[in-house]
Amino acid sequence: MAAAPITYSFADVVCSLTGPGGSFTISEGGLADEGITLSMTDDKTSMVTGADGYGMHSLHAAKAGRVTIRLLKNSPINRMLQDLYNYQQTSSAYTGQNTLVLSNPVWGDDHQCSAGAFVKLPDNVNAKDGGTMEWPMNFIFIDNKLGDGSLAL
């Protein structure tokens, strides 16, 4: 068995978004250094302890989370996300249907996010430096699989 690679590169990351009103690749065209963050909304377990010192763990089924996409101020993807946001806000029939796929085929990471909706428009700072725009989206289901580098070419 070959040794796993020890190098990570964001250039290997592929991210796409599909929903009512559009479908496009996000991983090319102006992502900020901070990139894309996936974070789970709820803890997977909770614990309760009793007066006698004994306790109980509870396993939660929730798979909900938030994906934050950070783009440079001048990225054309901002406009594409704005158009998708505007379209989906016209009816509840279009909201909560986004699917986002984030993967790193070289390393083997694969994140499937479904039943997603925009949280809000990003803050739009106009200053000396262009800065970034952050697009938060909530997803009801996020299935995560981290790779181990064994898929490396």
N, C-alpha and C positions, 0 to 999 in steps of 0.2 A: 504494500500500500504506500502510495506516495505521500510525502509530508504535505500538510495543509499550507497554503500560501500564507505569508505573514504580512501581506500588503493589502490595505483597503484603499479604494478609490471611489469617490462619489461619481466619477465618470462612468462607472459600471452600473449605477443605479438607474432604473427605469421606472417612471411613474406616469400613470394615465388616469384620467377622470372621465366618466361617462354618466350622463344624466339627461333628463328632459331638457331639450334645447341645445345639446352639444356633446361632443366627444373629442378629446385632444390629449396630447402628451404634455406633461408638465415638466418633465426632467430635462428639457432642453429649452434654452431661450431666456436666460436671465435669473436663474435661481441664486439667491443670496448665499453667502458663506454658511449661514446658519441652517440652510437646507429645509428639510421636511421632518417634522417631529410627530411621532405617534405616541399617545399616552392614554392609558386606560382610565376610565372615569371612576370606577369603583374598585375597592380592594377585593381580592378573590376570596379572602376568608375574613371572618371576624371571630373574636373570642370573648367569652363572658366567664368571669370567675365568681364563685360563690363565697359566702361568708366563711365557709370551712376550708377555703383554699383550693378546692377542686375547681376544674374549669371545663369548658366545652368549646370546641371549635365548630364553626358553621361554614360550609362551603357554598359560595354564591355562584349562580349560573350566569350572571351578567357578563356580557362580552362587549359592552359599550365603551366608546372612547372618543378621543378628539384627535384630529389630524390638523396640524398647523403648517401651512405652506408659506414659506418666506421668499419673496421675490424682490429683485432690485426694482427701484422706483420706475426705471425705464424699460422694464420687461414687457414685451407685447402680450405675455400671458395674463397680465393684470386685466387687460381689456377683455380677453376671452373669458376670464373668471367673472368679470363685471357683467358681461352679456348673459352668461349662464345664470348668475345671481338674479339679474333683473327679470329674466324670463320665468324663473322658478317662483318668484314672488308674486306673479300675476294670479296664481291659483293654488289652493292647497292640493290640487290634483298633481301638481308638479313638484311639490316639496317632499323631501325625505326619500328620494329615489336615486340618489347618486351612488355610484360605485367607484371606488378608488383602488387601484392595484399598484403596490409599491414592491419592487423586487430588485435584487442584485443577483443576476444569474451567474456571475462569476463566483460569488461567495456562497450562494444557495439560499439567501434570505427570500422570503415570500410573505407578503402581508396583503390579505384580501379584506377590504372594508366595504360594507354594504349598508343600505338603508340610511344614507347620509344626507345631511342638509347643512346649508351655510348657517353659521351662527350670527354673523354680522359682516358688514362691510369693514375692510381694514381701515385703521386710522390713516389719514392721508396728510402726511407732514410735508410741507413745502418749505425747505430751508436751504442753507448754504450748500450742504451736501445732500444728494438725492436720497440716500438712505434706503430703507426697505419697506415693503408692505406685507403684512401678515394676514393671511386668509384662514381663519379657523372654521373647521367643519366638524359637526358631531355625527358619529356613525353608531347605529344600534348594534351592529355586529362587526367586530374586528377579529379575524383569525390570523394569528402570528405564527410564523415558522422561521426560526433563525437557522442559517446554514452553518456548516463547519468548514467550508472551503473545499470540500471534496468534489464539488462540481467544477472547480477551476479547470480551465483549458490547459 
